[in-house]
């Protein structure tokens, strides 16, 4: 079973529940607020560069697993048992930027 940090941490005596969206010291808060806090600490230019680097990391990670995705695709939909498909598509959205 997979437990997220939140699942474990919310029971901690040190966990601070967030009461509204603008609270900056809560244990769990919106990523947009975290980006804003980081921009205030380090400057918007550095944070925007960090976001670009994170997007690059995500893209490179997906590219690294494409060969294995092709193998899994062929296992799940072997030739002759699938419609006339010659490729697959990985779709994802980055909502937090």
C-alpha positions in Angstrom: 0.0 0.0 0.0 1.3 3.5 -0.9 1.0 6.2 1.7 1.6 9.8 0.9 3.5 12.1 3.1 0.3 13.9 3.9 -1.4 10.6 5.0 1.4 10.0 7.5 2.2 13.6 8.5 -1.4 14.8 9.2 -1.3 12.7 12.3 1.9 14.2 13.6 1.9 16.5 16.6 4.0 18.9 14.5 1.5 19.0 11.6 0.0 22.5 11.2 -3.4 22.4 9.5 -4.0 25.1 6.9 -7.1 27.2 7.6 -7.3 29.2 4.4 -5.6 29.5 1.0 -3.4 32.4 1.9 -1.8 30.8 5.1 1.9 30.6 4.5 2.9 28.5 7.5 0.6 25.5 7.1 2.1 22.0 6.6 0.0 21.5 3.4 -0.6 24.5 1.1 -1.2 25.3 -2.6 1.8 25.1 -4.9 0.9 28.5 -6.3 1.4 29.9 -2.8 4.8 28.1 -2.4 5.9 29.5 -5.8 4.9 32.9 -4.6 6.8 32.5 -1.4 9.9 31.2 -3.2 9.7 34.2 -5.7 9.7 36.6 -2.8 12.7 34.8 -1.2 14.8 34.2 -4.3 13.4 36.5 -7.0 11.0 35.7 -9.8 13.7 35.1 -12.4 15.3 32.3 -10.5 12.0 30.6 -9.7 10.9 30.8 -13.4 14.2 29.2 -14.3 13.6 26.5 -11.7 10.2 25.8 -13.2 11.8 25.4 -16.7 14.3 23.0 -15.3 11.6 20.9 -13.6 9.6 20.7 -16.9 12.8 19.6 -18.6 13.4 17.0 -16.0 9.8 15.7 -16.4 10.2 15.6 -20.2 13.6 13.8 -20.0 12.2 11.3 -17.6 9.3 10.4 -19.9 11.7 10.1 -22.9 13.8 7.7 -20.8 10.9 5.3 -20.3 9.5 5.5 -23.9 11.4 2.3 -24.9 9.9 0.4 -22.0 6.4 1.9 -22.8 6.7 0.5 -26.3 7.5 -3.0 -25.0 4.6 -2.8 -22.6 2.3 -1.5 -25.4 3.3 -4.5 -27.6 2.7 -6.9 -24.7 -0.8 -5.5 -23.9 -1.8 -5.1 -27.5 0.1 -7.7 -29.6 0.0 -7.4 -33.4 -3.1 -8.9 -34.9 -5.1 -8.3 -31.8 -5.3 -4.6 -32.0 -6.7 -2.1 -34.4 -4.4 -0.8 -37.1 -2.3 1.3 -34.7 1.3 2.0 -35.4 2.1 4.1 -32.4 0.9 5.2 -29.0 0.7 8.5 -27.4 1.6 9.6 -23.8 -0.5 12.6 -22.7 0.0 14.6 -19.6 -0.7 18.0 -18.3 1.4 20.1 -16.0 -1.2 21.8 -13.8 1.2 23.3 -11.2 3.0 25.8 -13.4 
